[in-house]
Amino acid sequence: MTLPNKLTISRLFSAPLVFLAWYLLVHLGFSPRFGTVLLWILFILSEITDILDGHFARSRGQVSDVGKLMDPFSDVFLRVTYFACFIGSGLMPIWTLMIILWRELAIMFIRMLLAREGVALAANKGGKLKSFLYFVSGFGGLFALTLRAWTPDLKWLLMAEKIIALLFVVAAMASLISFADYFRYYLKTDTHKKFISN
């Protein structure tokens, strides 16, 4: 297995650690402050591996169809785990996560259909913008969790949470727009025509 793919897989293993770091530790009686420290460590490490896997894949000539599929999947797997924590904490509107989940599952299905024909659906500009907004809203949600845990009496905390909730809405809308781009591409492929004819 190539180094870029190993880095990508590491994000898959980070997802359950994120969930355990927040929920399990709190249920075991640990301070939420301890959980936020672990979440920041995992968040930063996952972002570093996301940057490095693409860099190494290009610089070493190790770009692969498996990597093109696994990279966006591992990103979404991890992001959705963070989002679940934010919903459980009342920071993220649940309908925004449902839109994001429906979008990601639909894209996953399209990727599978294309993969059967030997076509790897790489990220386009809309998908990259969506991923960036996932990152920004995830950063904002984690920032809000940290404020709650460390400075719960902060006067502008409620305003910050409203702004962060708006970020989740923007991310959900961006996910729909990027899905439309991918779907238009899919409709132009031979895979779509074969699927319809079956």
Protein Blocks (a to p, Z undefined) as FASTA:
>chain_A
ZZklmmmmmmmmmmmmmmmmmmmmmmnopafklmmmmmmmmmmmmmmmmmmmmmmmmmno
pacfklmmmmmmmmmmmmmmmmmmmmmnopacfklmmmmmmmmmmmmmmmmmmmmnopac
dddfklmmmmmmmmmmmmmmmmmmmmmmmmmmbmklmmmmmmmmmmmmmmmmmmmmmmmm
mmmmmmmpmklmmmmmZZ
